Amino acid sequence: MSTENTESVDVVTGEVVPLSPVAQSIQRHVIAPAAAQVIAALPSHMREDGQAFLTAFITQVAQSPQLTNAAMKNAAGLMATVQEAARLGLVPGSPDYYLIPRGNQVTGIVSYRGEMELMRRTGRVRDFGHMLVRENDRFEWRGVQELPLLQEAPEGERGALRYAIAWAEYRDGTRSSIVRVDRDRIAAAKKASGSARSASSPWVQHEAAMWRKTALRELSLIVGTSVEERRPEAVAAAAEREAQRMERERLEVERMNAQNESLRLQIELARLQQAQQAQG
């Protein structure tokens, strides 16, 4: 499989864009030698599009001077991140997964949408509910089995974040336990991140999203996650694609057999003509 692509498809807009010279250099010297291992690490439903995954990763790195600098200085760190993204089956640059520089390391971050995607892949979840509660909101916690009541204060007057709430609605019509994370839990998550105080940290740049993500991460311990695709409609679609692929292969084999048979008959006809000429 070739890894020498010179263009990429933007995973958000779908637009085809050329790879920059920097991206092509990263692809050729860093990614390409390990491309087969990275594609093998992808969940089975993504391996057919493994080259698109690699190109999306390279493009995201090359679009940021800070990421590019980290990638060129620490190729081993870059490969560790691309392997982890591949293992999760989350595409860099999509709403599910993004890249940030941490010193000389390209680091992958699963977004709160990525947390939901990994739970959806279990095939159990129909939808999610989540809410953020601030200091001046009217809020009533009603336990883990009953939805809380929330009346938001006017915009601009809600105050600092107080809780993040999340739950899952299952396909069978039931609901998961309701998760609530408070400031103590958020403080622990920030401490574990090791870079929460950095100006470029998502805890600084996207605080509300990180609260939401922390609640969804807690929820995933209840719901479960899967990197493999187990949603019934997705499994059915994959089976249909496989059936179409096998049908194309069957038709191609039939075409080649027919072509070979035609060639055999032409050779046989030429042989008979030669024999007749020799007898005449």
DRENDO-1510 file (C-alpha; in Angstrom, 1 decimal, always signed):
<recs>
REC; n; res; u; v; w
REC; 1; MET; +0.0; +0.0; +0.0 .
REC; 2; SER; +1.4; +3.4; -1.0 .
REC; 3; THR; +1.8; +6.0; +1.6 .
REC; 4; GLU; +3.0; +8.8; -0.8 .
REC; 5; ASN; -0.2; +10.8; -1.0 .
REC; 6; THR; +0.2; +14.4; -2.2 .
REC; 7; GLU; -3.3; +15.6; -1.2 .
REC; 8; SER; -5.6; +15.2; +1.8 .
REC; 9; VAL; -9.4; +15.3; +2.4 .
REC; 10; ASP; -10.3; +17.7; +5.3 .
REC; 11; VAL; -12.1; +15.5; +7.8 .
REC; 12; VAL; -14.5; +18.4; +8.7 .
REC; 13; THR; -15.3; +20.1; +5.4 .
REC; 14; GLY; -14.6; +17.2; +3.0 .
REC; 15; GLU; -12.5; +19.5; +0.8 .
REC; 16; VAL; -9.6; +18.0; -1.0 .
REC; 17; VAL; -6.4; +20.0; -0.2 .
REC; 18; PRO; -2.8; +19.5; -1.2 .
REC; 19; LEU; -0.3; +18.3; +1.3 .
REC; 20; SER; +2.3; +20.9; +2.2 .
REC; 21; PRO; +6.0; +20.1; +1.6 .
REC; 22; VAL; +6.4; +19.8; +5.4 .
REC; 23; ALA; +3.5; +17.3; +5.5 .
REC; 24; GLN; +5.0; +15.3; +2.7 .
REC; 25; SER; +8.3; +15.2; +4.5 .
REC; 26; ILE; +6.7; +14.0; +7.7 .
REC; 27; GLN; +4.8; +11.4; +5.7 .
REC; 28; ARG; +7.8; +10.2; +3.8 .
REC; 29; HIS; +10.4; +10.1; +6.7 .
REC; 30; VAL; +8.3; +9.4; +9.8 .
REC; 31; ILE; +4.9; +7.9; +9.0 .
REC; 32; ALA; +5.6; +5.8; +5.9 .
REC; 33; PRO; +8.1; +3.4; +7.4 .
REC; 34; ALA; +5.6; +2.4; +10.1 .
REC; 35; ALA; +2.4; +2.8; +8.0 .
REC; 36; ALA; +1.6; -0.9; +8.0 .
REC; 37; GLN; +1.8; -1.2; +11.8 .
REC; 38; VAL; -0.4; +1.9; +12.3 .
REC; 39; ILE; -3.1; +0.6; +9.9 .
REC; 40; ALA; -3.0; -2.8; +11.6 .
REC; 41; ALA; -3.7; -1.1; +14.9 .
REC; 42; LEU; -6.9; +0.5; +13.6 .
REC; 43; PRO; -10.3; -1.0; +14.5 .
REC; 44; SER; -11.3; -3.5; +11.8 .
REC; 45; HIS; -14.0; -1.3; +10.4 .
REC; 46; MET; -11.4; +1.5; +9.6 .
REC; 47; ARG; -8.6; -0.5; +8.1 .
REC; 48; GLU; -9.9; -0.2; +4.6 .
REC; 49; ASP; -9.6; +3.6; +4.9 .
REC; 50; GLY; -6.2; +3.4; +6.7 .
REC; 51; GLN; -4.5; +5.6; +4.3 .
REC; 52; ALA; -7.1; +8.4; +4.8 .
REC; 53; PHE; -6.5; +8.1; +8.6 .
REC; 54; LEU; -2.7; +8.5; +8.1 .
REC; 55; THR; -3.1; +11.5; +5.8 .
REC; 56; ALA; -5.6; +13.2; +8.2 .
REC; 57; PHE; -3.0; +12.8; +11.0 .
REC; 58; ILE; -0.2; +14.2; +8.9 .
REC; 59; THR; -2.3; +17.1; +7.7 .
REC; 60; GLN; -3.3; +18.1; +11.3 .
REC; 61; VAL; +0.4; +18.1; +12.4 .
REC; 62; ALA; +1.5; +20.1; +9.4 .
REC; 63; GLN; -1.2; +22.8; +9.9 .
REC; 64; SER; +0.4; +23.9; +13.2 .
REC; 65; PRO; +4.0; +25.2; +13.4 .
REC; 66; GLN; +4.1; +24.1; +17.0 .
REC; 67; LEU; +3.0; +20.6; +16.2 .
REC; 68; THR; +5.3; +20.4; +13.2 .
REC; 69; ASN; +8.3; +21.5; +15.3 .
REC; 70; ALA; +7.4; +18.9; +18.0 .
REC; 71; ALA; +7.0; +16.2; +15.3 .
REC; 72; MET; +10.3; +16.9; +13.7 .
REC; 73; LYS; +12.2; +17.0; +17.0 .
REC; 74; ASN; +10.5; +13.9; +18.5 .
REC; 75; ALA; +9.6; +11.4; +15.8 .
REC; 76; ALA; +9.2; +8.6; +18.4 .
REC; 77; GLY; +6.7; +10.6; +20.4 .
REC; 78; LEU; +4.8; +11.4; +17.2 .
REC; 79; MET; +4.5; +7.7; +16.4 .
REC; 80; ALA; +3.4; +6.8; +19.9 .
REC; 81; THR; +0.5; +9.4; +19.5 .
REC; 82; VAL; -0.5; +8.1; +16.0 .
REC; 83; GLN; -0.5; +4.5; +17.3 .
REC; 84; GLU; -2.8; +5.5; +20.2 .
REC; 85; ALA; -5.1; +7.4; +17.9 .
REC; 86; ALA; -5.2; +4.4; +15.6 .
REC; 87; ARG; -5.9; +2.0; +18.5 .
REC; 88; LEU; -8.9; +4.2; +19.5 .
REC; 89; GLY; -10.1; +4.6; +15.9 .
REC; 90; LEU; -10.5; +8.4; +16.4 .
REC; 91; VAL; -9.5; +10.6; +13.4 .
REC; 92; PRO; -7.3; +13.6; +14.3 .
REC; 93; GLY; -8.9; +16.8; +13.2 .
REC; 94; SER; -12.4; +15.4; +13.6 .
REC; 95; PRO; -14.7; +16.6; +16.4 .
REC; 96; ASP; -13.7; +13.4; +18.2 .
REC; 97; TYR; -9.9; +13.9; +18.6 .
REC; 98; TYR; -7.4; +16.7; +18.3 .
REC; 99; LEU; -3.7; +17.2; +18.7 .
REC; 100; ILE; -1.8; +19.7; +20.9 .
REC; 101; PRO; +1.9; +20.3; +21.5 .
REC; 102; ARG; +3.4; +19.7; +24.9 .
REC; 103; GLY; +7.0; +20.6; +24.8 .
REC; 104; ASN; +8.6; +18.4; +22.2 .
REC; 105; GLN; +5.6; +16.0; +22.1 .
REC; 106; VAL; +2.6; +15.8; +19.8 .
REC; 107; THR; -0.2; +14.8; +22.2 .
REC; 108; GLY; -3.6; +13.4; +21.3 .
REC; 109; ILE; -6.7; +14.5; +23.2 .
REC; 110; VAL; -10.0; +12.7; +23.1 .
REC; 111; SER; -12.8; +15.3; +23.1 .
REC; 112; TYR; -16.0; +14.8; +24.9 .
REC; 113; ARG; -17.5; +13.9; +21.5 .
REC; 114; GLY; -14.9; +11.2; +21.2 .
REC; 115; GLU; -15.9; +9.8; +24.6 .
REC; 116; MET; -19.5; +9.6; +23.4 .
REC; 117; GLU; -18.4; +8.0; +20.1 .
REC; 118; LEU; -16.5; +5.2; +22.0 .
REC; 119; MET; -19.6; +4.5; +24.1 .
REC; 120; ARG; -21.9; +4.6; +21.0 .
REC; 121; ARG; -19.7; +1.9; +19.4 .
REC; 122; THR; -20.8; -0.6; +22.0 .
REC; 123; GLY; -24.1; -0.7; +20.2 .
REC; 124; ARG; -26.0; -0.2; +23.4 .
REC; 125; VAL; -26.5; +3.6; +23.4 .
REC; 126; ARG; -29.2; +5.5; +21.5 .
REC; 127; ASP; -28.4; +9.0; +22.8 .
REC; 128; PHE; -26.8; +11.0; +25.5 .
REC; 129; GLY; -27.9; +13.7; +27.9 .
REC; 130; HIS; -25.6; +16.1; +29.6 .
REC; 131; MET; -25.8; +19.5; +31.3 .
REC; 132; LEU; -23.5; +22.0; +32.9 .
REC; 133; VAL; -24.6; +23.6; +36.2 .
REC; 134; ARG; -23.3; +27.0; +37.3 .
REC; 135; GLU; -23.4; +28.8; +40.6 .
REC; 136; ASN; -26.4; +31.0; +40.0 .
REC; 137; ASP; -28.6; +28.3; +38.3 .
REC; 138; ARG; -31.5; +26.8; +40.1 .
REC; 139; PHE; -30.6; +23.1; +40.4 .
REC; 140; GLU; -32.1; +20.1; +42.2 .
REC; 141; TRP; -30.2; +16.8; +42.3 .
REC; 142; ARG; -32.6; +13.9; +42.5 .
REC; 143; GLY; -30.3; +10.9; +42.8 .
REC; 144; VAL; -28.7; +8.7; +40.2 .
REC; 145; GLN; -31.9; +7.2; +38.8 .
REC; 146; GLU; -34.0; +10.4; +38.2 .
REC; 147; LEU; -33.1; +13.3; +36.0 .
REC; 148; PRO; -32.1; +16.5; +37.9 .
REC; 149; LEU; -34.0; +19.7; +37.5 .
REC; 150; LEU; -32.1; +22.7; +36.1 .
REC; 151; GLN; -33.2; +26.3; +35.5 .
REC; 152; GLU; -30.4; +28.3; +34.0 .
REC; 153; ALA; -29.8; +31.8; +35.2 .
REC; 154; PRO; -29.8; +34.5; +32.5 .
REC; 155; GLU; -26.9; +34.4; +30.1 .
REC; 156; GLY; -23.9; +36.3; +31.6 .
REC; 157; GLU; -25.2; +35.9; +35.1 .
REC; 158; ARG; -24.8; +32.1; +35.6 .
REC; 159; GLY; -21.5; +32.3; +37.4 .
REC; 160; ALA; -18.7; +29.7; +37.7 .
REC; 161; LEU; -19.1; +26.1; +36.9 .
REC; 162; ARG; -20.4; +23.9; +39.7 .
REC; 163; TYR; -21.4; +20.5; +38.3 .
REC; 164; ALA; -21.3; +18.5; +35.1 .
REC; 165; ILE; -24.0; +15.9; +34.6 .
REC; 166; ALA; -24.2; +13.1; +32.1 .
REC; 167; TRP; -26.3; +10.0; +31.3 .
REC; 168; ALA; -27.0; +7.6; +28.5 .
REC; 169; GLU; -30.3; +6.6; +26.9 .
REC; 170; TYR; -30.1; +2.9; +25.9 .
REC; 171; ARG; -31.5; +1.4; +22.7 .
REC; 172; ASP; -33.8; -0.8; +24.8 .
REC; 173; GLY; -35.6; +2.3; +26.2 .
REC; 174; THR; -33.9; +2.3; +29.6 .
REC; 175; ARG; -31.5; +4.9; +31.0 .
REC; 176; SER; -28.1; +4.6; +32.7 .
REC; 177; SER; -27.3; +5.8; +36.1 .
REC; 178; ILE; -26.9; +9.6; +36.2 .
REC; 179; VAL; -23.3; +10.8; +36.8 .
REC; 180; ARG; -22.5; +14.1; +38.6 .
REC; 181; VAL; -19.0; +15.5; +38.9 .
REC; 182; ASP; -18.2; +18.4; +41.2 .
REC; 183; ARG; -15.3; +20.7; +41.6 .
REC; 184; ASP; -13.3; +18.2; +43.7 .
REC; 185; ARG; -13.5; +15.7; +40.8 .
REC; 186; ILE; -12.5; +18.4; +38.3 .
REC; 187; ALA; -9.5; +19.4; +40.5 .
REC; 188; ALA; -8.4; +15.7; +40.5 .
REC; 189; ALA; -8.7; +15.6; +36.7 .
REC; 190; LYS; -6.7; +18.7; +36.3 .
REC; 191; LYS; -4.0; +17.4; +38.6 .
REC; 192; ALA; -3.8; +14.2; +36.7 .
REC; 193; SER; -3.4; +16.1; +33.3 .
REC; 194; GLY; -0.1; +17.6; +34.4 .
REC; 195; SER; -0.6; +20.6; +32.1 .
REC; 196; ALA; -3.9; +22.2; +33.2 .
REC; 197; ARG; -2.2; +25.5; +34.1 .
REC; 198; SER; -0.6; +25.9; +30.7 .
REC; 199; ALA; -2.0; +28.7; +28.6 .
REC; 200; SER; -2.5; +26.2; +25.7 .
REC; 201; SER; -4.2; +23.6; +27.9 .
REC; 202; PRO; -7.7; +22.6; +27.0 .
REC; 203; TRP; -8.6; +23.2; +30.6 .
REC; 204; VAL; -7.8; +26.9; +30.0 .
REC; 205; GLN; -9.0; +27.1; +26.4 .
REC; 206; HIS; -12.1; +25.0; +26.6 .
REC; 207; GLU; -13.0; +24.7; +30.3 .
REC; 208; ALA; -16.7; +23.9; +29.8 .
REC; 209; ALA; -15.9; +21.1; +27.3 .
REC; 210; MET; -13.4; +19.6; +29.7 .
REC; 211; TRP; -16.0; +19.6; +32.5 .
REC; 212; ARG; -18.4; +17.8; +30.2 .
REC; 213; LYS; -15.7; +15.4; +29.1 .
REC; 214; THR; -14.9; +14.5; +32.7 .
REC; 215; ALA; -18.6; +13.6; +33.4 .
REC; 216; LEU; -18.7; +11.6; +30.2 .
REC; 217; ARG; -15.5; +9.8; +31.1 .
REC; 218; GLU; -17.1; +8.8; +34.4 .
REC; 219; LEU; -20.2; +7.7; +32.5 .
REC; 220; SER; -18.1; +5.4; +30.3 .
REC; 221; LEU; -17.2; +3.4; +33.4 .
REC; 222; ILE; -20.9; +2.5; +33.7 .
REC; 223; VAL; -21.8; +2.2; +30.0 .
REC; 224; GLY; -18.6; +0.7; +28.7 .
REC; 225; THR; -16.7; +1.6; +25.5 .
REC; 226; SER; -15.6; -0.2; +22.4 .
REC; 227; VAL; -13.1; +0.8; +19.7 .
REC; 228; GLU; -14.7; -1.8; +17.4 .
REC; 229; GLU; -18.0; -0.8; +15.7 .
REC; 230; ARG; -20.9; -2.8; +17.2 .
REC; 231; ARG; -23.9; -0.5; +16.3 .
REC; 232; PRO; -26.4; -2.7; +14.5 .
REC; 233; GLU; -26.8; -0.2; +11.6 .
REC; 234; ALA; -23.1; +0.2; +11.2 .
REC; 235; VAL; -22.4; -3.5; +11.4 .
REC; 236; ALA; -25.1; -4.1; +8.7 .
REC; 237; ALA; -23.6; -1.4; +6.5 .
REC; 238; ALA; -20.2; -2.9; +6.9 .
REC; 239; ALA; -21.6; -6.3; +5.9 .
REC; 240; GLU; -23.2; -4.8; +2.9 .
REC; 241; ARG; -19.9; -3.2; +1.8 .
REC; 242; GLU; -18.2; -6.5; +2.3 .
REC; 243; ALA; -20.9; -8.2; +0.2 .
REC; 244; GLN; -20.4; -5.6; -2.5 .
REC; 245; ARG; -16.7; -6.0; -2.5 .
REC; 246; MET; -17.0; -9.8; -2.8 .
REC; 247; GLU; -19.5; -9.4; -5.7 .
REC; 248; ARG; -17.0; -7.0; -7.5 .
REC; 249; GLU; -14.3; -9.6; -7.0 .
REC; 250; ARG; -16.5; -12.4; -8.3 .
REC; 251; LEU; -17.4; -10.3; -11.4 .
REC; 252; GLU; -13.8; -9.5; -11.9 .
REC; 253; VAL; -12.9; -13.2; -11.7 .
REC; 254; GLU; -15.7; -14.0; -14.2 .
REC; 255; ARG; -14.4; -11.3; -16.6 .
REC; 256; MET; -10.9; -12.6; -16.4 .
REC; 257; ASN; -12.0; -16.2; -16.9 .
REC; 258; ALA; -14.1; -15.1; -19.9 .
REC; 259; GLN; -11.1; -13.2; -21.3 .
REC; 260; ASN; -8.9; -16.2; -20.8 .
REC; 261; GLU; -11.5; -18.5; -22.5 .
REC; 262; SER; -11.7; -16.0; -25.4 .
REC; 263; LEU; -8.0; -16.0; -25.8 .
REC; 264; ARG; -7.9; -19.8; -25.6 .
REC; 265; LEU; -10.5; -20.1; -28.4 .
REC; 266; GLN; -8.6; -17.6; -30.5 .
REC; 267; ILE; -5.5; -19.7; -30.1 .
REC; 268; GLU; -7.4; -22.9; -30.9 .
REC; 269; LEU; -9.0; -21.3; -34.0 .
REC; 270; ALA; -5.6; -20.1; -35.2 .
REC; 271; ARG; -4.2; -23.6; -34.7 .
REC; 272; LEU; -7.1; -25.2; -36.7 .
REC; 273; GLN; -6.6; -22.6; -39.5 .
REC; 274; GLN; -2.9; -23.4; -39.7 .
REC; 275; ALA; -3.7; -27.2; -39.8 .
REC; 276; GLN; -6.2; -26.7; -42.6 .
REC; 277; GLN; -3.7; -24.6; -44.6 .
REC; 278; ALA; -1.1; -27.3; -44.1 .
REC; 279; GLN; -3.5; -30.0; -45.4 .
REC; 280; GLY; -4.5; -27.8; -48.4 .
</recs>
